[in-house]
Amino acid sequence: MRFTWEPTLGWPVAIIASVIVAAVTIALAVRAHKQAPNVDSTAVDWGRRCAISAVIVVMLLGPATTVQSTTRAVSATDVVIAVDITGSMAVQDAKYPDSGGSAVTRITAARYAVDTIVNLYPDSSFAALSFGGSTTLGLPLTPDTYAVESWVDNLQTEPTGISSGSNPSSPLDGLTTVLSDMRKQHANDTIVLYYISDGEQTSDEQRQSFSSLRAYVDDAVTVGVGSDDGGQVPQLRTGLRAGDALPDGTTWVPDPDTGQPAVSKRDSQTMSQIADELSGTYQAIDANTPVSYPHSGASAGDYRMVQIDKPTTTTNAIVWPFAFVLAALLIWEAIAHARTSRRLL
């Protein structure tokens, strides 16, 4: 613990106000001294008034103590976010309340959804994965929301040219590892899974069931991005980052059967089936429907302490001791004033 000064009104205002209070008090005291003994105020009275001014100046300058802490209380709710980054997530047919009514790429809508999820669970911890041809744990469990925002801002889709087809169950092994470890480490926490994808399957591999994850999660939400009408799949040599527009001169992935641009559609049926396998709910997001809580509610009300990498500094103002002293001096001043007024009558 360390003593410091933290003016509530800021240093410029505190200094100006302090100078004014001190200057007025000194000027009045000097004038009373020059007019003595033709004034009723005594040296004791002016000593008291100077003390009142001194206390006011000290309070204006904001006496405080600072304490460093390496722990933080976090909600006993752990949120795991899995985001699809296959080539179809670059299709520009998605909408979200934050997109202003215009169509955005599915990966951008996913970023908006992640931002909403972070705001839904204040003081919680988050883990994040991206999945396509492989599954990557981009963010281990952390209460740092800035890390979550940085992760999702830098998400980008897989280049269309190297895509080998998408399978909605491709992140299953990665999710099993992350969730089982999380359950072992925080056995009493509430674990919520958000699975964000268009649900489309273009690979020949059979989709696996997500039912095995029910042993680790307390609730789950599958979030469908895109539209039921669908959109053309851009041919991209490099990935498209969340928030970026399609480059000029974009060409489209052809349908092997027709030779025309392939159309990718949100598969709400698959997303609903995955939600059922997780005993969760399916939410199809659009211009009027943001991500929301699962059907069971928001989060656990319990908190636990966690260690943090960088110590945080908390400043605590010291006001009440000086307020009591000021109140006592003002009461004394009021009594002295009343006695002087009665004597003059």
C-alpha positions in Angstrom: 0.0 0.0 0.0 1.3 3.4 -1.0 0.1 7.0 -0.3 -0.6 9.2 -3.3 -2.7 12.1 -4.5 -5.6 11.6 -7.0 -7.7 14.7 -7.3 -11.3 13.8 -8.2 -11.7 16.9 -10.4 -8.3 16.6 -12.0 -5.0 18.4 -11.1 -5.7 21.7 -13.0 -9.0 22.3 -11.3 -7.8 21.0 -7.9 -4.7 23.4 -8.0 -6.8 26.4 -9.0 -9.4 25.8 -6.4 -6.8 25.2 -3.7 -5.0 28.4 -4.5 -8.3 30.4 -4.4 -9.3 28.9 -1.0 -5.8 29.6 0.5 -5.6 33.1 -1.0 -9.0 34.2 0.2 -8.4 32.8 3.7 -5.0 34.5 4.0 -6.3 37.8 2.7 -9.2 37.8 5.2 -6.9 36.8 8.1 -4.4 39.6 7.2 -7.3 42.2 7.0 -8.7 41.1 10.3 -5.2 41.4 11.9 -4.8 44.9 10.6 -8.2 46.0 11.9 -7.6 44.6 15.4 -8.9 45.3 18.0 -11.9 46.8 16.1 -13.1 43.3 15.0 -14.8 40.6 17.0 -12.6 37.7 15.6 -9.9 36.4 17.8 -6.6 34.7 16.9 -8.3 31.4 17.9 -11.1 32.1 15.4 -8.7 32.7 12.6 -6.6 29.7 13.5 -9.8 27.6 13.3 -10.7 29.1 9.9 -7.2 28.5 8.6 -7.5 24.9 9.7 -10.9 24.6 7.8 -9.3 26.0 4.7 -6.3 23.6 5.0 -8.6 20.6 5.3 -10.6 21.7 2.3 -7.3 22.1 0.3 -6.2 18.6 1.3 -9.6 17.1 0.3 -9.4 19.0 -3.1 -6.0 17.5 -3.8 -7.4 14.0 -3.3 -5.4 12.0 -0.7 -5.5 8.3 -1.6 -3.8 5.0 -1.2 -2.8 2.6 -4.0 -2.8 -1.2 -3.7 -1.4 -3.7 -6.2 -3.2 -7.0 -6.8 -2.2 -10.1 -8.7 -5.6 -11.7 -8.4 -9.0 -11.0 -9.9 -12.6 -12.2 -9.2 -14.1 -13.7 -12.3 -17.5 -15.3 -12.9 -17.6 -19.0 -12.5 -18.9 -19.2 -16.1 -16.5 -20.4 -18.9 -17.5 -19.6 -22.5 -16.0 -21.6 -25.3 -16.4 -20.1 -28.8 -15.8 -22.2 -32.0 -15.9 -20.3 -35.3 -16.0 -21.8 -38.8 -13.3 -20.4 -41.1 -13.9 -22.6 -44.2 -14.0 -20.9 -47.6 -17.8 -20.6 -47.6 -17.5 -18.2 -44.6 -16.3 -15.6 -47.2 -19.8 -15.6 -48.8 -21.3 -12.1 -48.6 -24.9 -12.9 -47.7 -25.0 -12.5 -43.9 -26.6 -9.8 -41.8 -26.4 -8.7 -38.2 -27.9 -5.8 -36.2 -24.5 -4.2 -36.1 -24.1 -4.3 -39.9 -26.5 -1.5 -40.6 -28.9 -3.6 -42.7 -26.3 -4.3 -45.4 -25.0 -7.8 -46.3 -21.6 -8.7 -45.0 -19.4 -11.7 -45.2 -20.3 -14.6 -42.9 -16.9 -14.3 -41.2 -17.7 -10.6 -40.4 -21.1 -11.6 -39.0 -19.3 -14.2 -36.9 -17.1 -11.4 -35.5 -20.1 -9.3 -34.6 -21.6 -12.4 -32.9 -18.4 -13.0 -30.8 -18.5 -9.3 -29.7 -22.1 -9.8 -28.5 -21.2 -13.0 -26.7 -18.4 -11.2 -24.8 -20.8 -8.5 -23.7 -23.4 -11.1 -22.6 -21.0 -12.6 -20.1 -19.2 -9.9 -18.1 -16.4 -11.0 -15.8 -16.4 -14.5 -17.4 -13.5 -16.5 -18.9 -13.3 -17.3 -22.6 -11.6 -19.9 -24.8 -11.7 -19.7 -28.6 -11.1 -22.1 -31.5 -11.3 -21.8 -35.3 -11.9 -24.7 -37.5 -11.7 -25.6 -41.2 -9.3 -28.1 -42.6 -7.9 -28.3 -39.1 -8.8 -27.0 -35.7 -6.7 -24.4 -34.0 -7.0 -23.3 -30.3 -6.5 -19.6 -30.8 -7.1 -18.6 -27.3 -6.8 -20.7 -24.1 -9.2 -19.9 -21.3 -8.7 -16.3 -20.1 -10.8 -13.5 -18.5 -9.0 -11.0 -20.8 -11.8 -9.8 -23.2 -9.3 -7.7 -25.1 -7.6 -10.9 -26.1 -10.9 -12.3 -27.3 -11.5 -9.2 -29.4 -8.0 -9.2 -30.9 -8.4 -12.9 -31.8 -11.7 -12.5 -33.6 -10.5 -9.3 -35.4 -7.7 -11.3 -36.9 -9.7 -14.3 -37.9 -9.6 -15.0 -41.6 -11.1 -17.6 -43.9 -9.2 -20.4 -45.5 -8.1 -19.7 -49.1 -10.7 -21.3 -51.4 -8.0 -22.9 -53.6 -6.6 -25.1 -50.8 -10.0 -26.1 -49.3 -10.8 -29.8 -49.3 -14.4 -29.4 -48.4 -16.1 -28.6 -45.1 -17.5 -30.9 -42.5 -19.4 -29.4 -39.5 -18.0 -32.0 -37.1 -14.3 -31.2 -38.0 -13.7 -29.4 -34.6 -15.2 -32.2 -32.6 -11.8 -33.7 -31.5 -10.4 -30.2 -30.6 -13.5 -29.3 -28.7 -13.4 -32.6 -26.8 -9.8 -31.9 -25.7 -10.5 -28.3 -24.6 -13.8 -29.0 -22.9 -12.6 -32.1 -21.0 -9.5 -30.3 -19.7 -11.7 -27.3 -18.7 -14.1 -29.5 -16.8 -11.2 -31.2 -14.9 -9.7 -27.8 -14.0 -12.9 -26.1 -13.0 -15.3 -28.9 -12.0 -17.9 -26.5 -10.5 -17.9 -23.9 -13.3 -20.8 -23.4 -15.7 -19.5 -24.1 -19.2 -21.3 -22.7 -22.2 -20.4 -23.6 -25.8 -21.1 -21.3 -28.8 -20.6 -23.0 -32.2 -20.7 -20.5 -35.0 -21.0 -21.7 -38.6 -23.1 -21.8 -41.8 -23.5 -25.6 -41.2 -22.7 -26.4 -44.8 -21.1 -29.8 -45.6 -19.2 -30.2 -48.8 -16.9 -33.1 -47.9 -17.6 -36.7 -48.5 -16.9 -37.6 -44.9 -19.9 -38.4 -42.7 -20.7 -35.9 -40.0 -20.1 -37.1 -36.5 -22.5 -36.5 -33.6 -21.7 -33.8 -31.0 -23.6 -35.7 -28.3 -20.3 -36.8 -26.6 -19.7 -33.1 -25.6 -22.8 -33.1 -23.4 -20.6 -34.6 -20.6 -18.6 -31.4 -20.5 -21.0 -28.5 -21.3 -23.9 -27.2 -19.2 -25.4 -25.5 -22.2 -24.7 -24.8 -25.9 -25.8 -22.6 -28.7 -25.3 -23.2 -32.4 -25.2 -19.9 -34.2 -26.1 -20.0 -37.9 -24.6 -17.3 -40.1 -25.4 -16.6 -43.7 -28.9 -16.9 -45.3 -31.3 -19.5 -46.5 -31.1 -18.0 -50.0 -27.3 -18.3 -50.0 -24.7 -16.5 -52.1 -21.9 -17.1 -54.5 -18.6 -18.5 -53.1 -15.6 -16.2 -53.9 -12.5 -17.7 -55.4 -9.7 -16.4 -53.0 -6.0 -17.2 -53.1 -5.6 -15.8 -49.7 -7.9 -15.8 -46.7 -10.5 -13.0 -46.1 -10.3 -11.4 -42.7 -13.3 -10.5 -40.6 -14.5 -7.0 -41.5 -12.7 -6.9 -44.9 -14.6 -6.5 -48.2 -14.2 -8.8 -51.1 -11.4 -7.7 -53.4 -12.1 -6.0 -56.7 -12.3 -8.4 -59.6 -13.4 -11.3 -57.4 -14.2 -14.5 -59.4 -16.5 -17.2 -58.2 -16.0 -20.9 -57.4 -17.8 -22.9 -60.2 -20.3 -25.6 -59.6 -18.7 -28.8 -60.9 -22.1 -30.0 -62.2 -23.3 -26.9 -64.1 -20.1 -24.8 -64.5 -22.0 -21.8 -63.1 -20.9 -20.0 -59.9 -21.6 -22.3 -56.9 -24.2 -21.1 -54.4 -23.6 -21.7 -50.7 -26.6 -21.7 -48.3 -26.9 -21.7 -44.6 -27.9 -25.2 -43.5 -30.2 -24.5 -40.6 -31.3 -28.1 -40.5 -27.8 -29.3 -39.7 -27.2 -26.5 -37.2 -30.5 -27.5 -35.4 -29.4 -31.2 -35.3 -26.1 -30.2 -33.8 -27.9 -28.1 -31.2 -30.2 -31.1 -30.3 -27.1 -33.4 -30.0 -25.7 -30.9 -27.5 -29.0 -30.5 -25.7 -28.7 -26.8 -26.6 -30.5 -24.3 -28.9 -30.1 -23.1 -32.4 -30.1 -19.4 -33.2 -30.1 -18.1 -36.8 -28.8 -14.6 -36.7 -29.9 -11.9 -39.1 -30.4 -8.1 -39.3 -32.9 -8.2 -36.5 -31.7 -11.1 -34.4 -28.4 -11.0 -32.5 -26.9 -13.8 -30.5 -28.6 -14.3 -27.1 -28.4 -16.4 -24.0 -29.1 -20.1 -24.2 -32.5 -21.3 -23.0 -31.2 -22.1 -19.6 -30.3 -18.5 -18.8 -27.3 -16.2 -18.6 -24.5 -17.5 -16.4 -23.6 -18.7 -12.9 -23.8 -16.1 -10.2 -20.7 -17.5 -8.4 -17.3 -16.0 -8.6 -13.8 -17.3 -8.1 -10.4 -15.8 -7.8 -7.8 -16.2 -10.6 -4.2 -15.2 -10.9 -3.4 -12.5 -13.5 -0.2 -11.9 -15.4 0.0 -8.2 -14.9 -0.6 -6.7 -11.4 -3.5 -4.3 -11.3 -3.4 -1.1 -9.3 -6.4 0.0 -7.3 -6.7 3.6 -6.0 -8.8 4.2 -2.9 -9.6 7.8 -1.9 -9.2 8.8 1.7 -12.1 11.2 2.2 -14.0 10.3 5.4 -11.2 11.1 8.0 -10.9 14.6 6.6 -14.7 14.9 6.3 -15.1 14.2 10.0 -12.4 16.7 10.9 -14.0 19.4 8.6 -17.4 18.7 10.1 -16.0 19.1 13.6 -14.3 22.4 12.7 -17.5 23.7 11.0 -19.6 22.9 14.1 -17.1 24.7 16.3 -17.2 27.7 13.9 -21.0 27.7 14.1 -21.0 27.6 17.9 -18.5 30.4 18.1 -20.5 32.5 15.6 -23.6 32.0 17.6 -21.9 33.1 20.9 -20.5 36.2 19.2 -23.9 37.1 17.7 -25.6 36.7 21.1 -23.0 38.8 22.8 -23.5 41.6 20.3 -27.2 41.6 20.9 
